Amino acid sequence: MVTLKLFLVPLGSILITTGVVLSYSLSLLAGTTSSLTQLLSMSSESSLQSDIAFKNYSWQLERWERQGSVVTLVPKTKISLRFENNQVNGSGGCNSFNGSYNLVNNQLSVGALSATRMRCDEQVMNQESQFFFALQSVRCIATDASGRLMLFYKGDTSEGVLYFVKAK
């Protein structure tokens, strides 16, 4: 079992569930359709109180799960992000990006992203494109017991979890 602290985002301010620590099996973290739906429905039933501590930190992608499988990251690429002042920015592995994010009705949404236009290896560009898609499809934020930031995403054709650690 993995213990998660589920963060909810009502009415433009980021909030953590009131003393609720949710336990899920590892299959929930695998990013299956039913697990994300279950996570979102359970989170909307909880009461809320204090602020989440994910803003104003730099985060580096440590693990990526899509459709229940681990995505093999292109070696020597660093995918990172930072949330600050309703803006998200970072690196997709090749290009720097920035955009806005909103917290409405217990959901996080990332707006259109702007990115530099450097050209990198085709594998890196493909991974970066998929990362931007996933980031713009984020629906829910959580942290695990070790302090990793988890972004649960769901698009029309893909869903999964992005796991970030604080950058050093």
Summary of the structure (lengths in Angstrom):
residues: 168
radius of gyration: 15.2
end to end distance: 28.1
largest distance: 46.4
contacts: 508
relative contact order: 0.21
helix: 18%
strand: 48%
